[in-house]
Amino acid sequence: MIRKPLANGKTFAEKALARASGNASVVAGQIVDARPDVILSHDNTAAIWKIFRALGVERVKNPERLAITLDHAVPAPTTAHAQNHADVRKFVDEMGVKHFFEVGRGICHQVLSEEAIVLPGQTILGADSHTPHFGWLGAFGAGIGRSEVAALWAMGELWLRVPESIKIEVIGRLGDWVTAKDLCLKIIGDLGADGGLYYSVEFHGDAIQNMSLESRMVIPNMMAEFGAKNAYLAPDDAVFDYLARRMTNDERRTTEDSIRPSSSVLRQNALYPDPDAHYSAEYTFDASQLEPMIACPHTVDNVRPLSEIRGTRVQQAFLGTCTNGRLEDLAIAAEIVRGKKIAKGTRLLVIPASSEVLRDALRQGYLETLADAGAVIGVPGCGPCMGNHMGIPAPNEVTISSANRNFRGRMGTRDAEIYLASPAVVAASAIAGVIEDPREIVSS
């Protein structure tokens, strides 16, 4: 028997963690001491600070690498939340944290993308499970625990196991009213919620490059629900141009500052997997064969085609979150509800992912259209996604949501059901009062 030699090429994760650890080369399974370019936290910063102080360290090692948002419970719904925010502000002032974003600026993953704080080829570790989001920029993003973040504040580095990699090729093109969210639900439904557990998930194929940047953002964000350690989309000119526009005339971005290099080095710092890289598994999905998909209660991999779920009564429709609260999502929803009214007995909550999205949606008239239909517009932030406030359902109510999780109690009420869908399906369902196909609403 002739044995096929193992590939000598490197995956994205191997290249990214070699760079982050200062090694010439690393392999999957190896333990490395990684020094991330960005360390992310949000409202949980106050809790991390308590752990940090217990370490007996006085100062954060690299405060310029910290990025902190107040986004999960904003505006503060209780006195306890308000005190938590006050403690975070105190920490930011005492430690000299530059990258701090106040209540109303928006959700951490969206805001750091808009601010061009995370760049291609960099590593970001964050106290939020959806930190793989930054893979849309060609960055290595991974969620870690609060204790690990406290250790990073103190030491500036953290050990990581280099993940094995999965390659997912997406061919074809998405059809009308079929979105990146539907692609993600299809992948998770077919391969299971733990199908990517601690893997680096690389996305390849023309279908990905043909998507808008906002659609690409959905994919690595949703891969957190696949169990992925990180996810990666190859950065192209559209990504570089997006970042360069946001870095123009910013004198703080210098090659001496590893977090904020000049725009001229974006392309040379990007990392790409080698053609002969080794993958633990490879899958192909045909985007042209997809239809709108729904994740049914109470697991994200309980996925069925929309055609099988149509007609399910809903009391609440929620459009927002770090997965699907961007401008194109609001635009799609506005197109569907224009000239119509939210169904009696159903409410539509719309929460933009950031203040930038809010302003752009105001200028474009999307929020006016949504409000005219009867939607409730909320402050940029996470809203009811994690069950803090701004849309917690009543017992036995059904919510259809553009978020990323639907486990029992996720939105704050154990005896409520959550269905996950694209913004188009969420908006259509709000108009119909039942889970509905957007094509039926638009054509009516």
N, C-alpha and C positions, 0 to 999 in steps of 0.2 A: 504494500500500500504506500502510495506517495503522499507524504504529509505536506499540506499547503503551508508555507512559511507565514508566521504571524506578520501582520502589517507593521511597518516601522514608523508610519506617520503618526501624528499627534492629533487628538481631538481638541476641540475648543477648550474644554475644562482643563486638560493637561497643560495646554499653553498658558491659560489664564492663571492657574495656580502656580505654575513655574515662575511666572513673572511676579505674582504677589508674594512668593516666598523667597525670591532672589536666587532660585536654582536655575541652572542651565536647562535642565530637563527633569520632568517628573512623570510617573506612570500611575494609572488607575490603581487604587488600593494603597498607595503610599501616603504616609502621614507627613504633613508639612506644617510649618509655622507661617501662617499667612498674615501679611500686613495690609489690611484693606485700605483703599484710597478714601472710602467714605464709610462712616458708621452711622446708621440710621436709628432713630427712636422717635417716639411721638408722646402721647399723653402718659405712656408708661415710664417716661423719663424720671419722674419723681420716685417711682418704686425702684428703678435701677440705681438712682442716687443713694438710696438707703443701703443697698448692697455694696455700692462703691465705697461708702464711708466705713462700712464694716471691714473693708480690706485694709484700713489704716493708711490709705493714700490721700494726700492733701489735694493734689492737682491732677487734672486730666492730662495725659501725656501729649496728645496731639489735638487740641481743641479745634484747630482749623479743619480737621477731618470729620467733625461731628455735624450732622444735619438733623434738626429737630423740628417737628411740626406739632401743633395742637389741632387735632382733626377728628378724634374718635368720639368725643362727647362735647360738641360745640354748637352753640353757646352752652356753657356749663348748665346741666339740668338740675343739679343739686349743689348744696353747700360743699359736700365732700369733693365733688368734681371741681368746683371753683377753687378750693384750697389746693387741690392737686395741680391745677394750672398755675396758681400763684407760686407753688414750690418749683415748678419747672422754670418759670421766669427768673426766679432767684438763682437757680443753678446756672442758667444761661448767662446771667450778668456776672456771677462770681467767676465762672470759668472762661469767660471771653469767647463764647460760641458765636461765630459769625452767621452761620447758616441756620437762623431761627425764623420760623414762620408762624405768625399769630393766628388766633381764632378767625376763621373766615377765609383764610388764604386757600385752604383746600386739603385734599388727601395727600399724604406724604409721597406716594409713588407718582402721582400726577404732578405735584408741585416740583419735586426734584428733577423730573423730566423737563418741565417748562423752564426751570432755572438753569438747565444744562450743568447741573452739579455732578452728575454721573456721565461718564464719557466712554466711548468704545474701548474695549480692552482693559478697562478698570475692574476692580473688585469692590463690591459693596456688600457689607454684612449688616443686617438690620434686625431689630427686635420687633419684627412683624413678619408673619408667615408668608405674605405675598411679595416679599423682596425679590423673588425670581422675576418680577415684573420688568426689571431693568435689562433683561435679556433682549428686549426689543431694540436696545441701543448697541447690542453686541458687547454687553458687559456681563461679568459674572456676578449675579445677585443671589444671595442665599439668606434665608431667615434663620435666626439663632435665638437662644433664650436670653432672659434678662441677666442672669448671672454671667453669661458669656460676654454680653455687652459691657457689663461692669468691668470684667477682666480686660476687655479691649481698651476701655477708657484708661485703665491703670497702666497697661503694658504696651498697648499699641499693636499687639499681635495675638493670634489665636490659632491653636492647632486645628487642622481640618484633614479629613480623609479625602483624597482625590477621588471623585466619583467615577464609576464606569459610565459609559455613554450609550444612549439610544438615538438612532437616526430615524426621523420621520420625514418622509418626502411627500409633499402635497402637489399633485398634478391637477391640470384642468383649471377652470375658473368657477368661482362661486356664481350661482344663478341669482335671478332677481329675488330680493327679500330673503336671501340666505346669507348669513354673516359669519365672521370669524368665531363668534360665540357658538354657532351651530357646529362648526368644525371642531371646536374644543370639546363640546358635549359629546359629539360622535366619537372622538378619540377616547375620552374617559369612559364612555358607555361601553365601547368595544373592548378596551384593554383593562378596565377596572380602576377604581380609585387608588389602588396601591400598585398599579402597573408600572409606575415610574419611580417607585420608592428609592430615594437617595441616588437616583440617576441624574446625570446631566442630559437633558433632552434637547437635541439639536433639530431644528426645522430646516428643511431644504426644499427646493422646487420653485418653479416659476410662479405658482399660485401665490406663494408668500410674497415674492417681490412685486406682484401685481396688485397687492392690497394697499390701501391707504395706510399712512403711518398710524392713525388712530385705530384702525382695525388690527394692525400688527401688535399694538400694545395689549390687546385682549389676550393674545395667545400665551406668552410667558406668565402672565398674571394667573390665568386659569390652570397652568401646569402645577401650581401649588396644590390644586385639588387632585392631581395625578400622583402626588407624593414626591414630585421632583425636587432634588436639591437645588438645581438651577435649570434654566431653559435659555436657549440661544437662537437668535435670528441673525443672519449675516448682515452687518451694516452696509448700506449702499449709498449712492450719492444723495438720495432723498434724506437719509438720516444725517449725513454730514452737513447738508445744506440747512436742515432744521436746526442743528446745533450751532452752526456758524452764524446764522442769523441772530441767535440768542446770545452769542458771545461778542458780537460786534461792539467796538468802543468800550469794552470792559477792561480797564487797565489792570485789574487785579489778576487777570489770567496770564501767568508767566510760566515758563518752563521750570522755574525753581519751585513752583507750587504744584505738587503732584495732583491736587484735586482740581485745579483750574488752569490747565495748560492753554496755550494760545491755539486759535483755530487752525493754524497752519500745520499742527502736528496731529490733527484728528485722524487723517487717513493712515499715516505711518504707524500710529499706535493701535490701530484696529487689529484684531486677531481673527484668523480664519482657520478652520480645521484643514488638515492635509487630505488630499484625495485618497490616500491609502490608510487613513486612520482606521483603527479597530473599534467596532461597535458590538455591544453585547446583543443587540437586537436591531433589526431594521424593519420598518413598516411603510406602506404606501397607502395614501388616501386620495381618492379622486374627488376634488371639490365639485366638479360638475354633476356628480351623482347625489349630492347632499340635498336634503330638505330641511326645513326648520325642525329643530329638536327641542325636547323638553326634558329637564331633569325632575323627576317626580319625588315626592316625599318618601323617605327621609334621608336619602343618600344621593350624592352627586353623580354616582354611576348608575342610578336607576333611571336610565335614559330611554325615552321612547319617541317616535316620530310625532310631530304635532298632530298629524291626521288621526292618531289614535287617542288623543287627549282632548280634542276640541269639544267644547260644550261643558267643561267642568266649571262650576260656579266659582267666581272670585269676589271677595269683598274688598281687596286691596291690590293695587298694582304699584310697584315701586321701580322707578327709573333713576339710576344713579350708581354709586360706588366706584372703586378704583378699577373695576372691570369694565363698566359700561356707563360712565357718567360724563363722557366727553361730548364735544360739539357735534360731531356727526351723529351721535346717538340721539341728542336732543333734536337735531334736524330731521332725522327719520321719524321720530315720534310726532313732531309738529306736522309733518306731511300727512301722517295717518289721521290725526285728530282734526285737521283743519276743517272748519265748517260743521263740526259735529259736537256732541256733548257726551261727557262721561255718563255711563249707564247709572240709573237710579240704584242705590244700594251698593255702589262701588265707588271707591276713591282712588285717585291717581296722585301719587307723591313723586315730585321731580326734584332731585337734589344734584346740582352740577358738581363735578369733581373738583373744581377749583374756581377761584375768583376770576381767573382769566376766561374760563369757559362761561361763567355767568355773564361777564361783560360782553363777550362775543355773541352769546345767545340773545342778549338784550338788543344789541346792534342789528342782528339779523332778523329780529322779530319772532324768534322761535318761542321765547318765553311768553310773549303776548298771546301767541296762538294757543299754546298749552293752557294758559290761564283762562282764555276765552272759552275753552272746552270744559273748564271746571277743575283743572289740575291745581294742586297746592305746591307752591315753589318754596324750597327750603334753603337754608344757609349752606354754602359749600362745606363738605365734610362727609363723614361716613354715614351719618344719619342713623336709620334703624338697622343697618346691616348686621351689627353685632348685638343688637337688642338694648342699647343704652336709652334711646329716646327718639323722638321725631318720626313715629310711625310704628310703634309696637302693636302687633295685632291682638285682638281679643281671643279668648279661648274658642276653639272650633272654627275660627275664621281661616280663609284661604288667601294667601298672598302669592301673586306671580311677580317675580323679581328679576332684575337684570344683574343681580349680585353673583357671587361665586360659591356660596355655601347654603345648604338647605337642611342640615341635620336638625333633629328635634330640639327646639328651644333656641335655635340660632338667633332669631329676631326678638327674643325676650319672653316668649310664651311657649311653654312646652306643649300644650294642647292646641297648637295651630299648625297648619300645613303650609309649606313653602315649595313652590314650583319655580325652577330657574329657566329663563328663556332669554332670547335676544330682545333688545329695545323695541324692535318692530312688533314682536309678539306681545310684549308687555303693553304697548300703546293700543294695539288692536283689541286686546282683552279688556282694557279699561273702557273702551267704547262699547263693546258687546256685553260686558258684564259676565262673560264666560271666557274661558281660554279660546282664543280665536286666531285664525290665519289672517295675517295682515292683508293678503291679497283679496280676501272677502270684503274687508272694510274699505279698502281703497276703491274697489270696483263698484261698491254699492252707492 
